[in-house]
Amino acid sequence: MFETITLDQLRFFLSVSEHGSFSEAGRQLQRVQSAVSQGIANLEKSLGLELFDRSTRRPTLTPAGKSLLIDAKQVFAKVGELRSKAAALSDGQESEVAVVIDAIVPARVLVEIARAFQAEFPLVTLRIHTEVMGSVLVSVLDGNCQIGIAGSIGADAEELRRRFIFDVVLVPVAAKNHALSSHPSPIPTSRLKDETQIVVSEHQKSSGPDHGVLSPRTWRVAELSTKRELILAGLGWGSLPLELAESDLKSGALTQLKLQEWGSKPYVAPFSSVVRGDAVLGPASQWLLSFLDSLAPQSR
């Protein structure tokens, strides 16, 4: 059975391995050499292993010592994280921040947000949910997520505070072999009645009106990647964020459609940060909300 292993013993182990000397480790740790030597001896006794070869002029790590050195460093790193997290929690910082993001938001933006958050709060868990349309607002209203990134679609409940952050450009597209891709522009809405439109829809159809749905025949999916794959397969047409469709448009796999109903310009969908009006946000959530504000164009 292992005897008690203390942090002091591990600290001595790390210091001696770094400085190659019991006396130098003692000076660095402001401890007498005998305390360092005894601490290492006790650690070796507890582990049942010799960590240092003392037959040389300077103590050198044994193969077992080299192997356990990695684990000792990891233990100390975890202890440091524990102390930092405890200090943050005592100051009121959250242990976790939950964000719900509309599926239309480009992955590039999501990565930018996550990278900035990790750099600022490395010890706070970021939980990211992906929903569509009104489901984003429901997640915030229900308290499942502190912050949402939502489009303009959905009930504008009084309990929510919205702040614009960025636009997402949407373009109607079809596969290169789809009938609409060779149709003269602009395509009248009457021509769309015979074509299937692929639509991203909430898991449970809301009672609200459809937005941007021009074809009476629709296939409804719950995520954007599925929508893109079905359109690429020529099974229907639909609108995609320009950033998602751009590479397919350049390669010719997709064709951008010009619809009479939507005019010649792409549709620009505004997105906002959303929080409950009565929400009490911790430091990490407040910082994230401010970071989202910084994404908004200054001229808007």
N, C-alpha and C positions, 0 to 999 in steps of 0.2 A: 504494500500500500504506500502511495506517495505521502511524504510528509508535506506540511504546508509550504507552498512556494509563494514568496512575497514579491511585491513590485520592487522593493529595494534590491532583492537578489537579482532580479532580471535587469535592473538598472546597472548594477555592478557588472553583470555579464556583458551588456552592450558596451559599457564604457571601456572595460579591459580589452575587448575585442577590437574596439576602435583605436585605442591608444597603444596597445601592445605592452602595457605595463600596469602592474597593480598599484605602484606608487603614483604614476601619472593619473590613473583613474581616480585615486583618492584625492589628489589635488583638484581635479576638475569637479568632483562631486563634493568637495570640502568635507571629506571624511578621512579618518586615519587609515593608513595602509592595512593595518591589522583587521579593521572592520570589513574592508573590501575583500581581503583574503578569506576571512571567516565566512562572509556572505557567499562567496563563490563555492567554498567547500561545502556549505550547507545545501546549496542548490544542487551540486553534484551528488550529494548523498540522497537528496529527495528524488532526483531523477535516476539514480543508479547508473550514472554515466560520468566519464571524465570529459570535461569540456575543454580543458587546456592541457597542453603538453608542457610540463614545467622542467623538463630535462635540458631545454635550451636556455640560452642567456636571457631571452625574452619569451614570455609565455605565448605559445601559438595555439591556435584552435585545432582540436582533433577533428577527424572526419565527422564524428557525432556532433561536436560543437558547431562546425560549419552548417550542418543540417538544421540544428535547433536555433541557430542565430536568426534564420529567416522567420521562424515562428515567434521568437521573442520580439522581433521588430514589429510584427503584425499585432501582437498583444499590446505593445505600447501604443501603437497607432490607434487601436480600438479604445484604449483607456483615454487617450487624448480626445477622441471623438465623443466619448461618454461625458467627459468633463465639459467640453464645449457645448454639447447639446443640453446638458443640465443647466449650464449658465444661461443659455438662450431661453430655455423654458421658464426659468425663474424670472426672466425679464418680460415674460408674457408672449414670447414667440411661439407660433404654432409648430407642432411636430409634423403637420401635413397640410398641404393646400390642394383643394380639389377644384379643377377647372373643367368646364364643359365647352366644347368648341364645335361649331357647325362644320359638317363634313366638307363643305365647299371651300373652307379656308385652305389656301395652298399649304402644302407640307413645308415649303421653305419658310413661311411665316411661323409655323408651329415650332420648327427647329430653332429659329432665331429666339423665340420666346423661352423655350426650354433651356437653351444654352446660357442665356443671360441669367435666368433664375438659378441654374446650377452654380454659376460663378458667384452669385451674390449670397445664396443660401445652400451651401453644399450638404448641410445636415438635415434639411427639411425635405420630406418626401413630396414630390409633385405627382398628383394623381390626375390623369387626363382622360376625360370621357369624350366620345364623339357621338353627336346626335345630329338630327336634321330639323330645320325650321322651328316650329313651335316647341318641339321637345327640348330644345336648349333652354328656353325660358322656363319650362316646367321644372327642369332640374334645379334651376336657381331658386325658383319660388318654393319648391319643396324643401330646400335647405340641403339637398344632396351635394351641391357644389357652391362654393363661395362666389365664384366669378364665372361668367359666361361670355362667349364671343358669338354674337348672334346677328343674323341678317334682319332685314326690316319685316320679314314675314312672322306673324304670330301676334297674339294678343298683347297690346301695349298696356300691361297692367299698371295701375297706379303704384303698386308696391315695388316696382322696379325703377332703378335709375340707369339710364342709357347715356353713353358718351361715344361719339363717333371715333373710330380709330383708322379704318382704311377702306378702300374700295376693292372689289373683286370683279374683274372683267369677264363676262360670260359670252360665249360665242356659240351659235347654232351650228352643228356639224353633222355630217353623215359619212359613211365609209365611201371610198372612191368608186366602188361598184354598186352603190345604192342608187336607186332611180332618181332621187332628188338631187344627187351630185351633178347630173347632166341636164337638169331642168333649167330653162332660161330664167335669168334673174330679172326682177325680184319674183320670188315664188309666192303666188296668191294663197291666202289661207284656205280657199276652197280646194286647192290641190292637195293639202295636207290631210284631208278627211280619209283618204285611202291608205295613209301611211301610219305606221306605229310610232308613237313617240315614247322614248324611254325617259321615265321621270323618277327622280329621287323623292321618296315619300316617307312620311313618318310611319313608325311601326304600326300604329293604329290610326287609320284615316280620321283626321279631325273634321269637324263640321264646317270649318272655314272654307273659302273658295280656293280653287287651284290658282297658282300664279305661273304664268308663262306656259300654260298648257294650251296648245292650239289644235292638236289632233284629238278627235273623239275616241280614237283607239290608243290606249296607253298600256305600257308595261311598267309596273312600279317596283322599284328596288330600294333597298335601305342604305346603300353606300355608293359613293362616287366611282370607286374602282370597278364595281360590277357594271355600272352604267356605261363606263368607257369601253369595257370589253364587249358588251352587247352591241354598242354602236360600231366598234371596229369590225365586228363579225357581220355587219350589214343587216342586223335584225331590226333596226329602227334608227330614228334620228333623235337628236336631243341637244341641249345646251351643256357645255362644259366650261370650267374655268380656263381662260386662255393659257395660263401657265401649265395646266395639265395637258391641254390639247396641242400645245405649240410644236413639240417634236413630231407628233403625228401629222400635223399640217405641213411641216417642212418636208417630211419624207414622202408626202403624198398619200399616206394611208387614210387620212381624213380630208374632207373638203369642207371649207367654211361656206355655209349657206347664207344667202341674202333673202330674207323673208319680208314680204310686203307689209306684214303686220308690225314688224319691229323696226322697219326703216333700214338705212344703210349702216348705221353706227352700232357697234356692239353694245349689249346691255351692261350697265355698270351697277353692281349691287353694293350698297353701303353696308358695312359691318360695324358694330358697336360693342363696347364692353358693357356687360349687364351685371348689376348687383341688386340685392334686395335693399329697399330703402331703409329698413330697420337693421341692416347687417352691422355687426360690430366686428371689424376686420382686424386681425393681428398684424404685426409688423411685416411679415412676409407677403401676406395678401395685399396690404396697402402698397408695398413696393411694387408688386406685380401689376396692380391697377395703374400706378404711375408710369410704369414701363410701357403698358399698352397705350396710355395717353401720348407717350413720346413717339409712337409709330404714326400718329396722325399728321398729315401734311400741314405745315404751318400756315399755308395760304387758305386753307379751308375755313 
